[in-house]
């Protein structure tokens, strides 16, 4: 069985979601070694091992209307963090 590449407890559709998450694969702030662009997918894969219930906050992720919008595709000209942040603000 293959799991979809989405955050494991993000079960809501976009219209009914109260929270929307999305990944931004961006390496240009790395000073030593690139690879942070793989973080959104790695977090989604790791989420399959998360416990959905958090006893500290007494909340279960399954009960929250979360939508995973996937990976935000960056244009090649977005190489500076300030430009990426500005584009994210305008998009959201």
Z-matrix of the N, CA and C atoms (Angstrom, degrees):
N
C 1 1.460
C 2 1.520 1 108.86
N 3 1.295 2 116.83 1 131.92
C 4 1.449 3 122.28 2 178.56
C 5 1.521 4 109.62 3 -105.65
N 6 1.314 5 115.76 4 133.73
C 7 1.461 6 120.49 5 177.24
C 8 1.521 7 109.45 6 -89.95
N 9 1.330 8 117.72 7 145.23
C 10 1.462 9 119.61 8 175.97
C 11 1.525 10 109.81 9 -65.34
N 12 1.305 11 116.38 10 152.89
C 13 1.462 12 120.47 11 179.63
C 14 1.522 13 109.15 12 -81.99
N 15 1.316 14 114.63 13 71.43
C 16 1.455 15 120.78 14 177.71
C 17 1.514 16 108.24 15 -143.01
N 18 1.318 17 115.74 16 161.03
C 19 1.456 18 120.47 17 178.14
C 20 1.518 19 107.59 18 -60.43
N 21 1.310 20 117.51 19 129.18
C 22 1.453 21 123.07 20 -164.47
C 23 1.531 22 114.38 21 -58.46
N 24 1.318 23 119.08 22 -34.35
C 25 1.463 24 120.25 23 -178.87
C 26 1.527 25 113.58 24 -105.81
N 27 1.316 26 116.59 25 16.12
C 28 1.466 27 120.60 26 175.32
C 29 1.525 28 107.29 27 -87.88
N 30 1.320 29 115.82 28 83.90
C 31 1.462 30 121.32 29 -170.27
C 32 1.521 31 114.35 30 -100.82
N 33 1.314 32 117.58 31 -10.93
C 34 1.473 33 120.48 32 -176.17
C 35 1.530 34 111.10 33 -80.06
N 36 1.316 35 115.81 34 156.52
C 37 1.456 36 118.87 35 169.80
C 38 1.529 37 108.36 36 -85.60
N 39 1.313 38 115.86 37 168.17
C 40 1.468 39 120.37 38 -172.63
C 41 1.531 40 112.20 39 -59.43
N 42 1.320 41 116.74 40 -42.37
C 43 1.461 42 120.88 41 -175.11
C 44 1.527 43 112.40 42 -65.99
N 45 1.313 44 117.42 43 -34.31
C 46 1.459 45 119.42 44 -177.27
C 47 1.531 46 113.14 45 -96.22
N 48 1.317 47 117.97 46 -2.40
C 49 1.467 48 121.12 47 -176.47
C 50 1.527 49 111.59 48 -76.18
N 51 1.305 50 113.84 49 142.20
C 52 1.456 51 120.31 50 171.51
C 53 1.530 52 110.00 51 -95.74
N 54 1.334 53 115.73 52 -26.94
C 55 1.455 54 122.47 53 179.77
C 56 1.520 55 109.17 54 -124.72
N 57 1.319 56 116.15 55 135.03
C 58 1.456 57 121.92 56 177.20
C 59 1.521 58 107.72 57 -122.27
N 60 1.313 59 116.29 58 127.76
C 61 1.461 60 120.52 59 176.05
C 62 1.523 61 108.83 60 -114.97
N 63 1.312 62 116.06 61 149.67
C 64 1.459 63 121.01 62 175.80
C 65 1.520 64 108.69 63 -153.91
N 66 1.312 65 115.64 64 153.10
C 67 1.452 66 121.35 65 -179.09
C 68 1.510 67 111.85 66 -95.69
N 69 1.317 68 115.58 67 144.60
C 70 1.462 69 121.65 68 176.25
C 71 1.526 70 107.37 69 -122.75
N 72 1.329 71 118.28 70 99.59
C 73 1.461 72 121.28 71 -179.24
C 74 1.529 73 110.60 72 -78.42
N 75 1.318 74 116.46 73 102.45
C 76 1.463 75 120.45 74 -172.94
C 77 1.520 76 109.71 75 -138.19
N 78 1.318 77 117.15 76 119.82
C 79 1.465 78 123.00 77 -177.00
C 80 1.523 79 114.47 78 -102.74
N 81 1.302 80 119.18 79 -10.63
C 82 1.463 81 120.18 80 -168.37
C 83 1.518 82 115.32 81 -71.68
N 84 1.304 83 119.07 82 -5.14
C 85 1.460 84 119.69 83 175.66
C 86 1.524 85 111.31 84 -97.12
N 87 1.321 86 117.12 85 1.08
C 88 1.463 87 120.91 86 178.43
C 89 1.523 88 109.82 87 -78.61
N 90 1.314 89 115.95 88 129.55
C 91 1.465 90 118.71 89 -179.47
C 92 1.527 91 112.57 90 -99.12
N 93 1.309 92 117.24 91 -22.91
C 94 1.457 93 119.28 92 -175.60
C 95 1.524 94 112.35 93 -106.47
N 96 1.320 95 116.08 94 -53.15
C 97 1.455 96 119.79 95 -175.25
C 98 1.524 97 109.51 96 -147.09
N 99 1.302 98 115.56 97 135.42
C 100 1.466 99 120.89 98 178.72
C 101 1.527 100 109.98 99 -71.44
N 102 1.314 101 116.17 100 161.25
C 103 1.454 102 121.05 101 176.62
C 104 1.508 103 113.96 102 146.27
N 105 1.331 104 117.32 103 -12.43
C 106 1.466 105 118.52 104 -179.33
C 107 1.524 106 111.59 105 -66.05
N 108 1.310 107 117.95 106 -16.34
C 109 1.468 108 119.94 107 177.15
C 110 1.530 109 111.43 108 -65.01
N 111 1.333 110 117.18 109 -19.38
C 112 1.463 111 120.78 110 178.98
C 113 1.527 112 112.22 111 -87.48
N 114 1.312 113 117.96 112 -6.35
C 115 1.464 114 121.84 113 -175.56
C 116 1.527 115 113.79 114 -60.75
N 117 1.336 116 120.64 115 -44.13
C 118 1.467 117 117.91 116 -179.29
C 119 1.529 118 113.18 117 -57.47
N 120 1.324 119 117.63 118 -44.04
C 121 1.466 120 120.21 119 178.53
C 122 1.524 121 111.28 120 -68.29
N 123 1.334 122 116.92 121 -39.33
C 124 1.469 123 120.31 122 179.57
C 125 1.525 124 110.99 123 -63.52
N 126 1.330 125 117.53 124 -39.22
C 127 1.465 126 120.77 125 178.59
C 128 1.527 127 110.88 126 -66.77
N 129 1.314 128 116.63 127 -38.37
C 130 1.461 129 119.52 128 177.81
C 131 1.534 130 110.94 129 -64.88
N 132 1.317 131 116.07 130 -43.18
C 133 1.465 132 119.51 131 178.90
C 134 1.530 133 110.87 132 -64.92
N 135 1.328 134 117.31 133 -41.63
C 136 1.466 135 120.97 134 179.68
C 137 1.523 136 111.64 135 -67.37
N 138 1.330 137 117.28 136 -25.81
C 139 1.463 138 119.63 137 -177.42
C 140 1.528 139 111.87 138 -64.87
N 141 1.313 140 117.72 139 -17.66
C 142 1.462 141 120.40 140 176.81
C 143 1.525 142 110.77 141 -64.49
N 144 1.332 143 117.11 142 -20.21
C 145 1.466 144 121.63 143 -179.62
C 146 1.520 145 113.04 144 -100.83
N 147 1.331 146 118.01 145 1.76
C 148 1.460 147 121.27 146 -179.98
C 149 1.523 148 110.63 147 -75.03
N 150 1.303 149 115.81 148 146.41
C 151 1.462 150 120.65 149 165.95
C 152 1.518 151 106.40 150 -82.65
N 153 1.298 152 117.93 151 132.09
C 154 1.468 153 119.23 152 -176.79
C 155 1.525 154 112.18 153 -75.25
N 156 1.316 155 117.32 154 -24.24
C 157 1.462 156 119.96 155 -178.54
C 158 1.526 157 110.64 156 -92.80
N 159 1.338 158 115.71 157 133.50
C 160 1.461 159 122.10 158 176.92
C 161 1.517 160 108.29 159 -114.33
N 162 1.354 161 117.71 160 107.76
C 163 1.459 162 119.77 161 -176.26
C 164 1.524 163 113.71 162 -69.13
N 165 1.320 164 118.06 163 -25.73
C 166 1.471 165 120.92 164 179.04
C 167 1.521 166 110.72 165 -62.66
N 168 1.331 167 115.92 166 -43.24
C 169 1.463 168 120.97 167 -178.63
C 170 1.525 169 112.75 168 -101.26
N 171 1.337 170 116.82 169 -1.61
C 172 1.457 171 122.62 170 -178.29
C 173 1.529 172 111.20 171 50.13
N 174 1.326 173 114.57 172 53.91
C 175 1.460 174 120.58 173 -178.55
C 176 1.525 175 109.20 174 -139.03
N 177 1.310 176 115.61 175 144.50
C 178 1.454 177 121.44 176 177.89
C 179 1.524 178 108.12 177 -116.19
N 180 1.331 179 116.41 178 125.93
C 181 1.470 180 120.17 179 -178.56
C 182 1.520 181 112.34 180 -59.70
N 183 1.318 182 116.83 181 -29.03
C 184 1.462 183 120.34 182 179.72
C 185 1.527 184 110.87 183 -62.56
N 186 1.326 185 116.94 184 -29.50
C 187 1.460 186 120.93 185 -178.49
C 188 1.530 187 113.49 186 -82.14
N 189 1.328 188 117.44 187 -10.32
C 190 1.465 189 120.69 188 -179.18
C 191 1.519 190 110.36 189 -92.34
N 192 1.324 191 117.49 190 136.99
C 193 1.467 192 120.12 191 177.42
C 194 1.533 193 110.55 192 -79.20
N 195 1.341 194 116.23 193 89.80
C 196 1.469 195 122.89 194 -177.40
C 197 1.521 196 109.14 195 -110.96
N 198 1.325 197 116.13 196 136.47
C 199 1.462 198 122.19 197 175.19
C 200 1.522 199 108.75 198 -119.48
N 201 1.316 200 117.13 199 133.19
C 202 1.463 201 122.25 200 176.08
C 203 1.520 202 107.94 201 -99.21
N 204 1.323 203 115.75 202 111.35
C 205 1.462 204 121.29 203 -176.89
C 206 1.528 205 112.61 204 -85.03
N 207 1.323 206 117.31 205 2.37
C 208 1.461 207 120.01 206 175.99
C 209 1.523 208 112.86 207 88.03
N 210 1.308 209 114.58 208 -150.41
C 211 1.465 210 122.10 209 -176.50
C 212 1.526 211 108.95 210 -100.85
N 213 1.321 212 115.35 211 131.22
C 214 1.455 213 120.55 212 175.52
C 215 1.515 214 108.17 213 -79.90
N 216 1.299 215 117.54 214 120.25
C 217 1.459 216 122.26 215 -178.63
C 218 1.524 217 109.95 216 -78.87
N 219 1.312 218 115.43 217 116.87
C 220 1.470 219 120.52 218 179.28
C 221 1.519 220 110.60 219 -85.57
N 222 1.313 221 115.61 220 139.22
C 223 1.450 222 119.60 221 172.26
C 224 1.530 223 108.17 222 -78.97
N 225 1.317 224 116.49 223 150.55
C 226 1.456 225 120.53 224 -176.44
C 227 1.520 226 113.67 225 -60.74
N 228 1.323 227 117.99 226 -27.72
C 229 1.458 228 119.60 227 -177.78
C 230 1.532 229 112.22 228 -76.13
N 231 1.331 230 117.93 229 -10.50
C 232 1.467 231 121.04 230 178.89
C 233 1.529 232 108.87 231 -85.10
N 234 1.319 233 115.69 232 82.22
C 235 1.458 234 119.82 233 -176.00
C 236 1.523 235 112.75 234 -108.44
N 237 1.301 236 118.33 235 -13.41
C 238 1.463 237 121.13 236 -179.93
C 239 1.522 238 109.85 237 -105.24
N 240 1.327 239 116.27 238 139.11
C 241 1.471 240 118.86 239 -178.31
C 242 1.525 241 113.51 240 -56.17
N 243 1.330 242 118.23 241 -38.11
C 244 1.468 243 119.69 242 -179.43
C 245 1.528 244 111.37 243 -64.35
N 246 1.333 245 117.01 244 -36.22
C 247 1.469 246 119.50 245 177.81
C 248 1.531 247 111.25 246 -68.46
N 249 1.326 248 115.62 247 -40.44
C 250 1.464 249 119.27 248 178.36
C 251 1.520 250 110.25 249 -62.87
N 252 1.325 251 116.85 250 -45.58
C 253 1.476 252 120.96 251 -179.90
C 254 1.521 253 111.09 252 -61.59
N 255 1.329 254 117.50 253 -43.21
C 256 1.468 255 121.31 254 179.40
C 257 1.524 256 110.23 255 -63.24
N 258 1.318 257 117.67 256 -42.76
C 259 1.465 258 121.23 257 179.07
C 260 1.532 259 110.69 258 -64.76
N 261 1.332 260 116.93 259 -39.71
C 262 1.457 261 120.45 260 177.07
C 263 1.522 262 111.56 261 -61.84
N 264 1.332 263 116.65 262 -42.39
C 265 1.464 264 120.66 263 179.45
C 266 1.528 265 110.73 264 -62.39
N 267 1.312 266 116.99 265 -41.61
C 268 1.466 267 120.16 266 -178.94
C 269 1.524 268 111.68 267 -70.59
N 270 1.327 269 116.97 268 -31.69
C 271 1.462 270 121.43 269 -178.24
C 272 1.510 271 111.50 270 -74.87
N 273 1.322 272 116.72 271 -37.68
C 274 1.473 273 119.56 272 -173.84
C 275 1.479 274 113.45 273 -83.40
